[in-house]
Each structure stands twice: as C-alpha cells, then as structure tokens.
C-alpha cells in the first residue's frame, strides 16, 4: 500500500532487513526500542498508528 519494500522500511527504522523479516515472521521477541523505531518510521511516511 505504501510502495515500500522491507529494505526501505528497515533502512528508515535503522534496523537490518533480516531483522525486520524475522519480526514479520514472529521469530524473535523484538526489543521495545526496535518496535518504537518501526512505529516512528511508519508514522514518518503517513501511517496512523493508534496507541
């Protein structure tokens, strides 16, 4: 929907593409700081995320 790849989002959030892929597959238990970075990155491109 946003026209972004995993690589684009990972770069914007400052994490690796592999890390993002693992999070999407539910493999690790990501740190709160990683989730905040993803939230911030998505908000920067216009995604509204409820609290």
C-alpha positions in Angstrom: 0.0 0.0 0.0 2.8 2.4 0.7 5.0 1.3 -2.1 7.8 0.4 0.3 9.9 -2.7 0.4 11.2 -4.4 3.5 14.6 -2.9 2.8 13.1 0.6 2.6 11.3 0.3 5.9 14.3 -1.4 7.6 16.6 1.5 6.5 14.1 4.1 7.6 13.9 2.4 11.0 17.6 1.8 11.3 17.4 -2.0 11.5 18.5 -4.8 9.3 16.3 -6.2 6.6 16.9 -9.7 8.1 15.8 -8.3 11.5 12.6 -6.9 10.0 11.9 -10.1 8.2 12.3 -12.1 11.4 9.9 -9.8 13.2 7.3 -10.2 10.5 7.6 -13.9 10.7 7.3 -13.8 14.5 10.7 -15.4 15.2 12.3 -13.1 17.8 10.8 -11.2 20.6 11.9 -7.7 19.4 13.1 -5.0 21.9 10.8 -2.2 22.7 13.2 0.2 21.1 13.1 -1.7 17.8 9.3 -1.6 17.8 9.4 2.2 18.6 11.8 2.7 15.7 9.4 0.8 13.3 6.5 2.8 14.6 8.3 6.1 14.1 9.4 5.1 10.6 5.9 4.2 9.6 4.4 7.4 11.0 7.0 9.4 9.1 5.6 8.0 5.8 2.0 8.8 6.9 0.7 5.7 8.6 -1.5 6.5 11.6 -0.9 4.1 14.4 -3.3 4.1 17.4 -1.8 4.0 20.9 
